[in-house]
């Protein structure tokens, strides 16, 4: 299902109007006036006696009934609205990792320079130089006395780039020992275990990442891919993809100009959802036919 963002403000306005004017929660359908009805309106202006004729009160009552007839939303529209509400609630949840990270001892200026250097070198495809830079931080006596969880994640990323996953796992777990809510470390461990065929461990770490901050969209994406392509649980994958897209929609609506990369991801996720819905329908038909 693709969310139709252009209809949401109108639906919201209709709900407000319905609640204010009619005192009920149902959505009104507004009457469409044809040419004949417009002409009747004009004749009423010149012949007020017609308003006293029998039957006019019944017509007025019928018009009022049409005005207050609730709009019947489709199951897809109801689900769309529910996902919007859920995404807003998830984004408003407490980011435990952010709070825990702020309690860590701050890096000094020299350590920050080495960390930034390591990040840049890793991005430029120079993992060996990045490793030298981050090791200067980790070997610093001040850092040993007050270690920082994000630095261990960074070195884990460098080891992953060097295809040394055993060392990367050790660093990610060290990061989690310092701050158990580090969903970045959980997500990376999930990726390593997924690629190694350890699907139960991968699922556990993705779920722990979501528990650490339910508003982190990437965790739903990662777990959805695990369910979809590795475990084969299409229903669970679809649920995660829909939450992921709802969170993307919320982020896009919250900024004046969304980055193109975010818009591309939103479009890609919509395609995933349509594809997996088709797969589920096909599976149900096959099961029904024996």
N, C-alpha and C positions, 0 to 999 in steps of 0.2 A: 504494500500500500504506500502511495506517495502522498505526503502531507501537502495539502493545498493551502499554502500560507496566505494567499490573497483573500480567502474566504473567512479567515479567523476574526479579523476586526469586525466584519459585518455580522457574524454570528454572535459575537460578544455584545454588539450594540443591540441586536434583536432580543437577546436575553434580558438586557437592562430595561428595554422598553416594555417587554412583556411583564416583568416583575413590577415595574412602576405603574403601568397603566391598568393592568388587569388583576394585579394582586396574586398571580399564579406564576409557577416556574416554567410553564410551557411556552414555546416560541410561537408567535402569531404569524399567520399568512396574510399578507396584505392584498386586498381585492384589486383585480385588474379591471379598469373601466374601459368598456368598448365604446365605439362611436355612438351606439344607440343609447347607452347609459349616459353619455355626456349630453346628448340631445335631451333626454328626460330631465336632466338637471337644469338645463336652460328653460324648459317649459314650466318647471316648478316655480321659477322666478316670476313668471308672468301669470300663473294661475294658482294662487295660494289656496283656493277652495279645494283643489285636488288632494291636498294633504288631509282633508277631513273625510275623504271618501273611504268606505269600508274596504278593508284589506290592506291599506297602506301600513298600518301598524304591524301586520304580519310580515310585510316586506322588510320593514326596518329591523324587526327581530331577526329575520333571516340574515340580513347584512351583518348584524352584530355577531351572530353565531359564526359566520364565515371569518370575520375579523379575529375572533378569539380561538379559531381552530388551531391546535398545535401542529407544528411541523414535525413530521415523523422522520427522525434521523436514521440513516442506515447503520447497520452494525459497524461498518468501516468508519463512518463519521464519528460514532460514539467512541470507538477505540482511538481514533485520532485525537479527540479532545482529551481522553484519559491520559494518553501519552504526553500531551503538552503539559498537563497538570503534573504528571509524575516527573518530567524533566525539570520543571521549575522547582519542584520539591527537592530533587536530588542535588541540583546546583546550590541549593540553600543549605545543604547539610554541612556539618562541621568537617573541615579538612584537618584531621588529626595530625597527619604528617607535617603539615605546615606549622602547626603549633609546636609539635615536638622538635622540629628542625630549628625553630627560633631559640629553643633552650640550649642548643649546642654552643660551645665556645666558638667565637668568631675567628676566622683565619686572620693572621697578621698580613701586612702589606706584601712581604716577600713571598709568603705562601700563596697569596692571591695571584701574584704575578705568575708563579709557576703553574698554578691550576689553570689560569687563562691560557698560558702558553701550551699546556697539554691539550686543552680543548681545541685550540686552533690547529695544532699539529695533527690531532686525530682527524679533524674535519678535512684536512688537506691530504689525508692518506699517508701520514708519517707516524705510524704507531710506535716505532722504536724510539723516536725522539720524544713522543708524548709520554712514553713509559719512563724515560729518564727524568722528565720534568716532574711527573707526579710522584716518583720515588723520592725525589728531594724533599717533597712535602711530608711524605709518610715516614721518612727517616729522621725528620726534624724532631729533636727532643721535646720541643714545645707541643708538637702535634701528638707525639707518643703520650704525653701527659694528658692532653685533651683532644682525643681523636674526633673527627667529623665524619658523619655517615655519608655525606655526598661525595667526599673524596674517595672513599672505598668503592662507591658505585662507579665513579669515573675510571678508576683503575680496572675494575671489572669490565667496563666497556672496552678499554684498551686491550685487555687480554682476549676478549671476544673477537676484536678486529684482527688479532694475531692468531685466531683459531685455537686458542689455548683455553678451552671451556672449563677444564677442571680448575684452573687457577681463577677463572672468572667466577665460578660458583663459590669458591672460598671467600672471595672479596665481597660478593653480594650478601653472603650469609654473615660476614663480619659487619657489614652495614646494618643488617637487620638486628644483630645483637646490640648494636648501639641504639637503634631506633626501630622498634618492631613494626611501626606504622609506615615504614618507607615503602610506599607502593611502587616506586620506581624500581627498587631492588626486586620486589615480588614479580613485577611484570617481566623483568629480564630473566629471572629464574624460570618463569613460565615458558618463555620462548626457548630457552636452552633445553628444558625437560621435554617440551613438545617435539623439538627436532630430534631428540634422542629416543623418542617413542615412549617416554614416561608420562603418559597422558593423565594419569591420576594425580601425579605431583604437579603437572602443569596446571590442571584445573584448580587444585588446592591453592596454588600461589596466585592465580588470577582472581579467585574468590576472595583471598585475603587482601589483595590490592583493592578490590571493590569495597570490602569492609572498612579499610583504612580511610577511603574517601569515596562514597557512592557517587559523587559528581564527576569522577574521573572517566571521561568518555573512552579513552584508549583501552581501559581494562575490559569494557564490554565488547569492544571490537576484537580484542585478542581472544577472549573466551569464546566469542561467537565463531571465530575462524576455527578454533580448536574443535568445537562441537560440530561444525559444518563439514570440514574437510578431513578431520582426523578421527573423530569419535563416531560421526554419522548420526548424531542426534539432531535432526533437522528442526524439530519443534523448539528445542532449547536454543539452537543457533538463531532461529527467527526471532525469538523473544529478545535475545541480546542485541541483534542487529537493529531491531526497532527502537530499543532504548538508546542505542548508540546514535541513531539518526535523529531521534528526538532531542538529544543533547546537542548535536550539531546544529539543528534548527534553532534551538534556544540561543546558542552562541552567535549564530548569524543574525538573528533578530535583535541581539543585544548591542550590536555595533553599527555604526553609521555606514561603513564600507567594509564588508567582509573580505578577507584575503581570497585570492583566486584558488589557492590550494584548498581552503576550507570548502569553497563552493564545489570544487571538483570532487572532494571526498563525499560531500552530501549527495551529489549525483551518482557517484559510484555505489554508495550504500543503498540508494533507492533501487538500483539495478540488482544488487544482491538480494534485496527483499523480494522483488518481483520474481526473480529466478527461483528462490527457495520456496516461495509460495506455490509456484508451478510444480516444483518437485514434490511437495507435500500432496498436492491434488492428484498428481500422477500415481503416487504410492497408494493413496486411498482408493483410487479406481482399481488398481491392480489387486489390492487386498479384497475389495468387494467382489471382483470377478473370480477370485480364487486363484 
